[in-house]
């Protein structure tokens, strides 16, 4: 986890502009560098470092003697950097995984480079010899990236939008900041005056397609066909590989116990596991059972409703969104990340983001009209992860200088899962994620009752069944937002007008921090195929009947 920031063609004094880069200092608490680009007095890079790999030579922008004209700033992990180095006999100057980007680019250009990267990343690559700037982001947007590009060619790029919104530019009083789309790269021409012009934006990978780097990885050969035992065996191979490659770090690994199929990591210390909740929380009880089963060093973090409500303002500031279900679920993750940073030496955190979207884990999938419609919905959710669950997971952990790793969103695992016949992936016998649970049934990785435990929404599971988190929040906002405010909501917030007091309350906080930026969220997250007025699973009728189904 790091924070990247860059400007090209700035009209204002760079030493003033670079103050904006400090807005993302939380992403890299270990070191900071600000560097001008040789020959371009109005172009610069800013970098906040969390030292996870190669503590000595890992500062950025990365530049190596062999390619003095290349500058790279990236945030992410490239898991196949050693394999590709051996395959193509590249001579590395550092132990930094991102150095592979420079060698691949020199060998085959940007298109081949980005398709060969197995990992999560957001990068800015500058080629001063060919006068090009390249931006790229991983398939699911696990690593964040925002940009602003003005008509006169001023380009600003940052890991989080908060590092761009206060920037000044002569031609515009309000700099349009937008997320850079996952699974895309952009090519820009660099002009002699330091300004840029966009040449093309390319979608380089669809989540259903097997990635190009699969040709060069070390995963054992998968078995052909869709017989259930064959599929289960292939899934175990790919998931085991997804976890193993993510152990790449010089820092201690911890695990949020929402990851339900994580093997004990083969590392020289006890695996630290973490769970958060209020007293009587179903998640805490389940996590305790798992921790006992796998023998981890377990930490339970208790919080009360007052602490959760007090955290809302800083949570929304960190998230840069006002989506209702995202805010709800982020409070617990924000507080547990705060605890991990303050009380432990775990820095790299494994979590289960993406599993519900990939394996049809949401309760409303029981209502899908057909397996094909469920498949379409699964792919839509994956495409929008960067607006919701992946955004939540990144910002809440990064706010406290932690690095998130998400094995369920591994390229090879997810593309194989999506290649399976739609009928295999739907909920069965009243249980969602049925295929995934069945795959690990005989592995003894988890107690059986936990493995087959019905879906519990994170923001609901952290509280008690009697008084869920969404109910606590709604009771609170009832006294913060009155009916008069609600009746004028459409005039005050014409875009994504909040329909509930809770939504109004979050939107108010968001507008306080990011006035006029509501379009960062294209739409609210809501379940499909049912007449839902609230995103909480607790409101669904299936929630009460699922245990009997």
N, C-alpha and C positions, 0 to 999 in steps of 0.2 A: 504494500500500500504506500503510495507516494502522492504528492500533489504536483501536477505539471501546469505550466503557465507560459504563454509566449505572445509577443506582439510583433507585428510586421507592418511597417509604414506608419508608426505613431507620429502625430503632429505635435503632441505635448512632450514635455521634458520627461525622459524615461525614469529619472530618479524620483519624480513625483508619481508617475504611473505605477511604478513597481510597488507602491504601498498597497495597491489592490491585490498583489500576489500574496500579501500577508494574511488575507482573509481565509486562505486555505492552509494555514500553518499546522492545523491539527492533523492533517493527513501525513505529515512527515516531521515528527518531533525531534529527529536525531540531527539534522543538519539542513542548512539553507544555502543555495547559491543563486546569484543573479549575474547573468553574463551577457554582454553585448556581442553582436555578431560582427566579426571582422569585416570592414569595408561597408557596413550598413549601420550608420549611426542611429537609425530609428528602428532597429530590429533587436530583439533581446529574448532571452529565455529566463524563466524563474523556476526553481525546483526545490521542493520540500521533501526530504528523504526520511523514510523509515527503513533502516538498514536490516534487511531480511536475508539477502544473498550478497556475498563479497563485501564485507564491512570496509575493506581497505580501498578498493578501486571502484566502488559503486556509485560515486557521485555523478550527477548529470548536469548539463547535457554531455552525453557520451561522445567522445571523439577519439579515434585511434590513429596511430601514425600512418597506417596504410592508406587511409582515406581522409586526408586533412580537410577535404571539402564537404564532408558529411557531418551533420550535427543531429543528434537524436535525443529527444526527451520523451520518456514513456513511463506509464504506470501499469504494472501488471506482472505476470509471470509467464514465461515461455517454457513449458515443461519439456519440450523436445530439443532444447538448444544443444545439449551434449550429443545426442544422437545425430543431429544434422551436421554438427561440427565434424564428427568422425566420418559420416557418410561422404561429405564433400571435401574433407581434409582442409577445413578452414584453420588458419592460424589465429588463435585468440590472443588478445592483449590483456584481457581481464577475465574474471570469473563471473561476470555479470551476464545473466541469461539474455538480456536485451541486445547484447552485442551481435547476436545472430542476425538481427534485422539489417545491420550494416553490411554484413557479408552476403546475405541473400539478395539484398538490393543491388549490390555491385555485380552479382552473378547473373541475375535474371530480371531486374526491374521490379517495380512496385507490385504488379499484379501477381507474379509468382511468389514474391516475398510474403504477402499477407495471407495467401492461401496455404502456405507451408507452416504457419505458426500454430502450434497446438498449445493453447492457453487462453488467458484473458488479458486484454490489453487495450490501452488507448495511447496513441503516439502522435508526435509531431516530428517529421523527418525533413531536414533542410539539406538540399543539394546545391551548394553555391557554384559548383562547376557547370551544372546544367540549368541553373536558375529555376529550380523547382521547389515547391513546398508540398509535402504530402501529409494528410491527416488520415488516421485509421482507427477503427473500433471493432472489438470482438463481436462474434455472432449474436450473442444475447445481451450485449451491453453490460456485462458484469462490472467492467471498469467504466466510470463515467467520463463524459467529454462534452463540453459546451463550446460554442463558437459565436463570434459576432463578426460579420463582414459588411463593411459599408460600401456604398456605390463608388466611392473614390479609391477603394482598394485597401483600406485599413483592416487588418485581420487581427483578432484577439481570440486566444484559445485558452481554456482552463478546465481542470478536472471538475470544478463545481461552478455553478452560475454566479455565486456570491463573489467570486474573484474577478468578475467582468462588469457587474451592474453599475459600479461607481466610476468606471473609466470615462475619461473625457475625450471627445473628438470634435474637431472644428466644424465638420459638416452636419453633425446631428446632435440635438440636445438629448435625445433618448436612444441609446444604443440598443438595437434589436439583438437580444441574446436568445439562442435556441439550442436544444440538445442536438448533438451530432448523432445521426441515426446508427444504431448497431448494425453490424454486418456490412458496412460500407467503407469505402475509402474515397478520398477526394484528392484531385491533382490541381495544383494552382501554379501559375507562372509567377516568378519573382522578378519584378521590374528593377531597373537600376536605382530608382528612387526609394526602394524598400517596400513599395506597395505591391499588392498581389492581384491577380485576376483568376477566377475559378475557370478551369478548363473542363473538368468532368467530375461527376460523382457517380461511383460505380458500386452496385450491390454485388459483392464477390462470393457470397455463400448463403444458401438457403438451409434452414435447420434440418430439413429432411434429407439433404444430400450428404453422402459420406465425404468428409473433407479430404483434400488433396494430400495432406500430410499422413493420412492413413497408409499410403504406399510405402512410407519409410519408418513406420513405428515398429516396436518390438512385441506387440500383442500377438499371442499365439493364434494360429489360424482358426477362424470361426467355422462352425459346422453349418452346411447349407440346409435349407428347408425350414418349415414352420411347425414341425411336431413339437408338442409342449415341452418335452424333456430337452430337445435340442435348443429351443429358445431359452429355457431357464439356464441351461449350461452356458450359452453365449452371453446372457445377461450377467451371470456371476463373473465370468472372465473379464468382461468390459468394465464392470463396476469395481472389481478388485483393482484393476489397472488404473481406473480413474482416481481411486483413493491413494494408491501407492505413488503415483507420479506427483501428487500434491503434497507429499512429505518433503519436497525440495525446499529446505530453509536452514539457515544458521541460527534461528531463534526457536523458542519453545512453542509447541503446538498445544492448543486446547480445543474443546469441542462443545458446541451447543447441542444439547441432547434432543433437539428436534431432528437430528440426523439419525434415522432409525436403523440404518444398516451399516454403520461404520465399524470396521474391524479394529481391534486393538492395534494402534500404530506401533511398528517395530522401531521404537526409539529408546534411547538409554535413560529414560525417566518415566515416572508414572504419568499416564495420560490424565490430564485435568479435564473434568467435565463440569458443565455449568447449567443450572436451571433457575428460572425466576418465576415467582408467583406470589399471590397473597395466600394467607392461611386457608386451608381447605381447597387448595388449587389442584385440579385433576392432573395437570402437567407435572407438578412437583412430585406427586406420588408415583406417577409413571416413570419419571426420570430417576427417582431414588431406586426403583426396582431395576432399571437398566444398569445404573452405576454399580449396584451390588453384583449384578450378573457378570459384568465385564471387569470388575475389580478396579475401577478408576478412582482417582483422587477427586472426590465429588464436592462441589460447592453449591449450596442453596442460597439464593438471594431472595429475601422477603421484602416486599414493599407494601405500603398501604395506599388507600385511595387518594389521600392528601398528597403524598409524594408523587403519585402518578399524575395528578392534575397539575401540580406545581411544575412538572417537567414539560408540559405541553408547549409552552412558548419556545424554549430552546430546542425541543424536538422538531417543531415546524420550521424553525430557522435552519436547523441542520438539514432537514429533508428537502427543502425547497419545493414542497407540494402541500396542497390542502385536501388531498383525497381522503375521504373519511376512513375507509378500512385501513389505509396505509398509516395514517396518523395513529389510529387505535393500536395497531400491532407494533408500531415503532416504539411506544413508550417502554414496554418491557425490554425490548432489545437494546434500547438506548441506556437504560438503567443497568442492565447486566454488563454491557460493554464498559460502562463507567466503573463498575465493581472490578472487572477483570483487570483493567488498566491500573487501578489503584492498589489492588490487593495481591496480585499474582505476577509472575514473570512470563505468562503466556502472551504471545503477540500474534501468532498465526492461528486463526480460528476457523475450524471446519463447521459448516452449517448446511442445512438441507434445502436451501432455496432452489426452486425450479422443479422439485419433485411433484408437487400438486399439479402444476401446469403440464408437465411432461406425461405423467402417469394417470391423469384424470382423477386427481385426489379430492377435488372439491365435491361437497355433498350434492350440489345441484346437477352433477353429471348423472345421477340416478334418473333425472328427468329428461335426459337427452332423447329426442324423438327417434334417432337411429344411431348406429355405430359410426356412420359416415359423418353425421352432424357433430357427434362427439369429437371425432378426429379433427374436423375443421376448427372447432372451438379450442381444442388443445393447442393447435398451431397458432391460433390468434393470441391466446394467452402467452405463449412463448415469445411471440413477436413483440408483445407489449410489456414484457417483464421489466424492461428498463424504466418504465413509468411507475411501476408498482413494487412488487416484492424484491426485485434486485436493487431498485433504488433504496428501499427501506433498509435492506441488509448492508449495502455499501455505506450509506450516510451514517447510520447509527453506530457502526463499528469504527469507521474512519474518524468520526467526531472525537474518538478517544485513542486515536493512533494505533488501531488494530488492523490486521490484514485478514480479509475474509476469503475463504476458499470453498467452492461449491461443486463437489464431485458429480451431483446429479446433472449438471449442465456441461459435463464433459462432451466434447464434440462427437467422439465415436460412440459413446454410450447413448446419447440422445438421438443421433441419426439412426442408429440401429433400432432403438425402441420405436421411433416413428415409422420405420419401414415395415413393422409387423402388421398383419391384417387387422383392420379396425375392430373386428369382433373380439380379438384377443385382449384388447386394451380397455374395454369398458368395465364398469363396476359389475360384480357378480355376487349373487347370494346376499344382496344388501350391503356388500362391502366394497368400498372404493379402493383403488390401487391393488386390485385383487391379484393381478399377474405379478406385480413386484413382491407382494407379501409371499405368494406361493413360491417364488424363486428362492427365497431365503428361509423357507419353512424348516428345512432339515439342517440348516447350518449351525444351529445353536448359538447364533450371534446375539439373539435376544430372547427373553422369556416369551413363550407362546402367546400369553394373553396380551402382551404389549405389541407383538408383531401383528396381531389381528384386531387391535384396538380401533374402533371406528374413528373417523376423522374428527378432530377437535380444532376449531379455528384458533390460531395462536393467541389472538387478543381475548378470546373467551376462555381458553384453557388455563391461562395464568391466574384466573380468578375462580371463585367458587361457583358451583352450579346454582346456588340459591341467589347470588347477587353478582351477575356477570359484569365484566369491565364495561361493555357497551351501555349497560343499564346505569352503572355508576356515573359514567360520563354524561348520559342524557339527563339524569337527575340534577347534575351540577349545572349544565348549560341552560336548563329550564329557568334558572334564576339570573343568567347572564344575558340572555337574549329574549326580548319581549315580543308580543304579537305584532306591535306596530312596526318593529324592525323587520319582522318576517314579511309583513304585507308590502313593504317597500323593497324587498330583496331584489326583485327583477330590475328595478330602476338603478339600484346601487351596484348590483353585480349582473349586468346583462349577459355576460358570457359564463357558462357553467353555473347558472343561478342555483344557489343552495336551496334544497327543498325542505330541509329540517333545521332545527335550531343548532344542533350539533355541527352540521355542515356550515352554517352561517358563522358560528363561533370560530371554527378553524380558518375560514376564509378571511375573517377580520384580522386574525393574527398574521396570516400569510401576507395580506395586503399592507400591513404595518411594516413588515420586513422587506417585501418585494412589490412595491406599488406598481400596478400596471403590467404585471408579469403573469397574469392568470393563464395565458395560453400555453405555458409550459406543460400544463395538464390538459390533454385533449378531451378527456371525458372521465367521469367517475367510474371506479371499479364496481360492477354489480353482477350478481349471478344471472344466468340466462334461463329461459324456458319456464320461468315461474313468475308470478306477479309479485316481485319483491319490492319493498319500499326501503329496505335497509340491507346493507351488505353482510350483516352478521349471520353466520350459520345458525345461531340460536333462534332466529326468527322463522326458520324453515320447519314445516310440519314434519319433514323426514327426520329431523333431528331427534324428535321424540320417538319415532317408530323404528329407527335404524337398528336398534338392538334386537327388536323382535323379528325384523325382516329375515 
